[in-house]
Amino acid sequence: MPRTTAHLISHTHWDREWYMPYERHHVLLAKLMNELLETLEKDERYRYFHLDGQTIIIEDYLQVHPEKREALEKFIREGRIVIGPWYVLQDEFLTSSEANVRNLLTGHQDAAKYGVISKLGYFPDSFGNMGQAPQLLKQAGIETAVFGRGVKPTGFDNLVVDLNSASYESPYSEMFWASPDGSAVLGLLFANWYSNGNEVPADAQEAKVFWDKKLADAGKYASTPELLFMNGCDHQPVQLDLADALETARKLYPDVDFVHSSFEQYLQALTPSLPDDLVTVSGELRSQHTDGWGTLVNTASARVYLKQMNQRGQTLLEKGAEPLATLAYLLSGQAYPHAMLTYAWKTLMQNHPHDSICGCSVDEVHREMITRFEKSRHAGEAIIEDSLKAVTGQIDTSSTASWGESAIPVAVFNTTGWERSGTVSVEVIAAKRYFKEGPNPPAIFEALDRLPLDLKSGRLLDTEGQAVFCRAEDLGTRFGYELPDDQFRKPYMARIIRLTFEVSQVPPLGYTTYAWVQSPAAPAEAAASPLKLTERGMANEFLAVQIREDGSYDVTDKTTGKVFGGLGVYENCGDIGNEYVFRQPDGDVPLTTRSLAARISLAEHEPYRITYEIVHEWQIPASADASLGDEKRRMVPFRKRKAGRSAEQMPLRIVTRISLEAAGTGVQISAAFNNQAMDHRLRVLFPTGLAASTLLADSIFEAAERDIEPAPDWINPSNAQHQQAFVSVSDGSSGLMIANKGLNEYEVLRDGSNTIAVTLLRSVSEMGDWGVFPTPEAQCLGEHTVEFAVRPYAGDAGQPEAPAWAYQYQTPWFAAQAGIQKGTLPVRYQPLEWQGRTLALSAFKMSKDHEDVILRWYNLAHKEQDLTLKANFPVQTVYASDILERRKHEQASDEGALHHTVSKAQIVTYALQSLQP
């Protein structure tokens, strides 16, 4: 019979910021690392330390102790300090697909500087695991994942929930984990958590009690005699007497081999001894077979403002800075800003650790996050501005005769992967006067302010010289400045015009150009708009919208005739939980705006867009009742709290703007409110009335199909879940999709109506978890604006046109003014032509190692899809690549043209070796 081996892996799980601000944790990290280096130097018996799978720890430590770099590098190269593969331990569901990839790519790039990287998919404390993780790991050359949540037997408070192994998703702590495409890795569950070997006693009597229990607990779930014990926990210092403690254990248990081990050694021993009956768990690991209280999914609605900033920040880099910088490289030869983009991404990803982006830390942590979001955004905006300037400076606007020499050209960029139409607003300079620094000469300002601008006679023309509906607004004279590359800054005063118009069929990843012209020769009118105003409603060729007296709205899909009625009702209920978990008070009946008379007015009526404003004057309870404060102080578990809602009422005024564009296939909505109430949740409801047992939710590199009815084990009254860009319900013939911008929590209600509920705000007052940590700023008092959109569609929930619409909804338009000039670029340009109906384009960027153009798609369907690609720029070679942007092998192509079959749910990356102009 094989001997039992107890593998002790020393580590510390380093939450970079959590129940203390970042710098308080930073001080502890410096102490920990100093002690670790000293221990490794002095004690040869202390062999290994796993540095929590995140390379940012190294950055943080060396920021304080740069003189320790040589010692640190020595132990990393010797394999005694194990680093990577991630940059940070992120929350997988609250960070985008590409953000998850950048995290893994950055971790590999940083670890490569030391020559050694851990090839272990390390997810010790993720609040659920993305279903495409095995595919991502396999593409990075990683064959094993370890995780602490998502699969039974681990349950609430990280404890084993019962002993009935028949109800487990896996009877062992070892299993296989497969992505929807079939990629599979060995999965290891911390069935007894990642602290099951923490603080091992060196005293024999204490050690006997300790090991009798620990060996038995690990043996319950292990499929082999190779037992894993994690010697560490959150912010755990180095156990200095570990070597002595292991000597004690060896004397007490001569039939067990106690080894100070590493994951590499453990896996080398484990893999050959795995049994044949390991199960395969597939897709997302979200603890769906538990009682529903330990999923921590409600962190998706804690501090919603952080999620909104994160969505904007990710989109700015993925769909702004990267593709526009790539176009600037290809079309103008401007150097791709690898270093600055890495800085912007790293700054953003410093907000992605699970206790940060989840909004489940103390207030100081989340205040600092706002600064990081802004720093990343400022860097991204600078890259975008430089890239737009480089490209627009090359557009030949002089070749369009109908524009004339006095025209103001504007280039509009579509940075998504699909052709796009929609409404754009751009500010342009009608006249500019430079001046030298010093007191601003009033004559300049006054002369510009008096400049006659006959906006009524102006027209916006497209590339064919046809007039386009446009609203022109004179914004007056403003100060501005330029920062030339070759001289001192140049201040100026400028007369500004805002142009708002509908752009039509802008090519994917490309641009088209318009021109504002003031000329009698300009066409008098544009073609008739398909957008019509109706009585308290609006319609175009795709949709009709009718607003009810209570401010809810009916949306008719003209393609199918299907009417979705009573959409957009607001719901409010109490919340006596915390940043981690929503808990509605017992007996609390949600309030809604259903039947509450709303004030409805027409806010905008233009040929390109109609907007109504809906105002609700609502009264809701001011807070929880007084007993909640006492329950929190006494650490009454949130499930046992008896507090209710206060009898005191408070106004909640919600101003909703609902818009339909001329070419819009969906309805766009924003809601603004000033929250002064506490201890509550605000949602918006969309009854679908569709008979369906499953839904589709946008997740990481997939539209994940999820059950509407939870597993029989589920007892939590709430069944909230994560989303990225959208959630969708279909009965096979009709469907309803709700898109969002940074609203990551939804629930499909189990009331027979399959109502989609999207969380807009959750107000709580404590962090929760293991102590008493007040977080008054988590009440989210103050002004909020949220954005979401509604799109009905024909067919089942797998129709790819609706997801493409949702992805475009999250992506802003980019536009820049050009001059009347000669240039090398046409007024309309498309860098790539590609077809693949079920494929979603997620990346258009440059690789750091080879200056290749990186293109990435993922297949939304669970069936094969042909991809055809033609590059409209010079391409030398097309390589099959991966998420680490490596050149894997040359892909058969004909001068940049490619044809490839993409497997079901597959993520494919190509590297195009371009010939720079």
Secondary structure, DSSP 4 states (H G I P E B T S, - for coil): -PPEEEEEEEB-B--SSSSS-HHHHHHHHHHHHHHHHHHHHH-TT---EE-TTBTHHHHHHHHH-GGGHHHHHHHHHTTSEE--SBSS-B-SSSS-HHHHHHHHHHHHHHHHTTT-----EEESS-SSB-TTHHHHHHHTT--EEEESSSSTTB-GGG-B--S-GGGSS-SSSEEEEE-TTS-EEEEEE-TT-TTTT-S---SHHHHHHHHHHHHHHHHHH-SSSEEEEEE--BTPPP-TTHHHHHHHHHHH-TTEEEEE--HHHHHHHHGGG--TT--EEES-B--TTS-SSSS-GGGGSTTHHHHHHHHHHHHHIIIIIHHHHHHHHHHH-PPP-HHHHHHHHHHHHTT-BHHHHT--S-HHHHHHHHHHHHHHHHHHHHHHHHHHHHHHTTB--TT-TTT-TT-EEEEEE--SSS-EEEEEEEEEEEEEEE--SSSPPHHHHHHHHT----GGGEEEE-TTS-EE-EEEEEEEEEEEEE--SSS--EEEEEEEEEEEEEEEEEPTT-EEEEEEEE-TTS-S-PPPPS-EEETTEEE-SSEEEEE-TTS-EEEEETTT--EEEEETEEEEEE--S-SS---PPTTPPPEE-TT---EEEEEEEETTEEEEEEEEEEEEE-SB-THHHHHHHTT--GGG----B-S-EEEEEEEEEEEEETT-SSEEEEEEEEE---SEEEEEEEE-----SEEEEEETTEEEEEESSPPTT---S---EE-SSEEEEE-SSEEEEEEESS--EEEE-TTTT-EEEEEEEEE-SB--TTS--B-GGGG--EEEEEEEEEEEEES-TT-THHHHHHHHHHSPPEEEE--S---SB-SEE-SEEEE-TTEEEEEEEE-TTT-PEEEEEEE-SSS-EEEEEEESS-EEEEEEE-TT----EEPP-BTTEEEEEEPTT-EEEEEEEE---
